[in-house]
């Protein structure tokens, strides 16, 4: 184990390789001697040709100035191209915003129209249901049957009946409140009257003839409350004209509200576009004292 065998070198092969190497080295040295660079011999001449040194210096200064001017023109051209690209991008963004605002406005108008249609249908449905219920509750319906009427007249009659019922309920509630107030006043006035008239004396009938204690007005009689509880009859034509006036006023208010919302929406869009232009062009006309003027007018012709 661990034993190895050493092979003796081939002397002839070794001498042959050494001889070839020595021959190649001698050939390399000969090639270097043959291809060595030769010295350069030139006749001395005056540099610059036929031009003088002053002319050459002037020409160099002129070329330097022209180079500076050309560099300045290149910078201006690059700035102009960059500004045109920014302006095109800004116009594109403004067009997108205008399109969005127009679409949003159209969508709002469609929604308002649909809501008006839904409200009108719901109003007609509720009015018809109320009239049918009212006709069902009337006694001796056959005695009160009349010729068919158009939808507008039935709607107006239903509105008038509904308002009359509301007015009747309000009058009843007011009468009830007045009765309760009268009872409270009677209860508060009776002990004072008994104390003033003397022991064992009952107050005479008609409490309206007596005055309340100092600082309180006289107690109105029950007949006055009854007279106020029964209002005068209402003219149907007057109620119809009032309904028309209320409907016209409501429509005017809705139109005014829509106009205000549209103006506010346009103002917000204009302010947003002004801020976009201010960001792209710092120090422009949109600045005022370090803050962007969002209250400017319609500067974008939207």
Secondary structure as UniProt FT lines:
FT   HELIX           11..34
FT   TURN            47..50
FT   HELIX           53..137
FT   HELIX           141..144
FT   HELIX           151..197
FT   TURN            199..200
FT   HELIX           207..209
FT   TURN            214..215
FT   HELIX           222..229
FT   HELIX           236..280
FT   TURN            282..283
FT   TURN            285..286
FT   STRAND          287..288
FT   TURN            289..290
FT   STRAND          291..292
FT   TURN            294..295
FT   TURN            299..300
//
